Amino acid sequence: MKNEMYEDLLDYIDESFVEVAEKLIGTTVTKNNSLEFDSEKDFVSVLVELQRSNSLVLLMTVEMATAKNIAEAMNLESFESELEIIDYVSEFFNTFCGKGTSDYNKENAFCNIHVSPPKVIANQLAEELIRNEMLRSNFYTSRLGAIRLILSQSRK
Amino acid sequence: MGNNKTVLIIDDSAFIFKILKKMFENNGFEVVGYAESGYKGLEMYKELKPDLVSLDITMPDLDGVETLRKIRKIDAKAKVIILSATDYADVRKELVDLGVVHFIMKPFEEAEIISAAQALTTAL
């Protein structure tokens, strides 16, 4: 996949992220690339593989407190179980990645990118991907907390 | 509850199960089973013989297309609503070839789900 194509792809993911965040968690998200995450905090990192894209992956990282806020906004009730929180956040991620790649494929007839089911990855692996393989990332702020989306090569 | 149409939900997200269950039950359907994977869904389909299946596409072990293909071998007339975060042309063609009429994108509205469910089950 050429550089300009994955730049374009992340724009589609970005658009669907904003739309799905409004619908699913009732939240306006605003891109803010001046933000930085505190790597000492407890994170949740969810990844989807972009199949048929020459080994690209999308990663979403949020602090655990933000993950809990997202899950509670989807559920309209409070959560205690970390597993439930991760399930909800994964579904949120899956929904906007699925929509973004579908919209991208429709506009680019020669592309047929599919997303894999989302999986939670260890923070160490997320950090390695970000450090060594990252192509582009976007930070967002919202009333639920900060969210980071990363487009990366998969780890060889 | 005896006359209510029965529904099996196959989706790897507990979140989707929870909201679908509420939507179906609010509208007179009875959710008789939940499977978080395609293989489990197949087993439950054989056992429960539901009036309707709500089926996800992107699942870790057996995806929705393959699950539906196997359901069709058990019951060629199975009533299925596809609920998916993705809408890929090649997948949609496979689903249409497998007889799918109701394809709903996530995030969805209750009215879309119930309208499709009623359309599929009123003739039963």
Chai-1 contact restraints between the chains, C-beta under 6 A:
chainA,res_idxA,chainB,res_idxB,connection_type,confidence,min_distance_angstrom,max_distance_angstrom,comment,restraint_id
A,K23,B,P107,contact,1.0,0.0,6.0,A-B,restraint_1
A,L24,B,P107,contact,1.0,0.0,6.0,A-B,restraint_2
A,D87,B,A14,contact,1.0,0.0,6.0,A-B,restraint_3
A,Y88,B,F15,contact,1.0,0.0,6.0,A-B,restraint_4
A,E91,B,S13,contact,1.0,0.0,6.0,A-B,restraint_5
A,E91,B,F15,contact,1.0,0.0,6.0,A-B,restraint_6
A,N94,B,A85,contact,1.0,0.0,6.0,A-B,restraint_7
A,T95,B,A85,contact,1.0,0.0,6.0,A-B,restraint_8
A,T95,B,K106,contact,1.0,0.0,6.0,A-B,restraint_9
A,T95,B,P107,contact,1.0,0.0,6.0,A-B,restraint_10
A,G98,B,A85,contact,1.0,0.0,6.0,A-B,restraint_11
A,G98,B,T86,contact,1.0,0.0,6.0,A-B,restraint_12
A,S102,B,T86,contact,1.0,0.0,6.0,A-B,restraint_13
A,S102,B,D87,contact,1.0,0.0,6.0,A-B,restraint_14
A,H114,B,Y88,contact,1.0,0.0,6.0,A-B,restraint_15
A,P117,B,T58,contact,1.0,0.0,6.0,A-B,restraint_16
A,P117,B,P60,contact,1.0,0.0,6.0,A-B,restraint_17
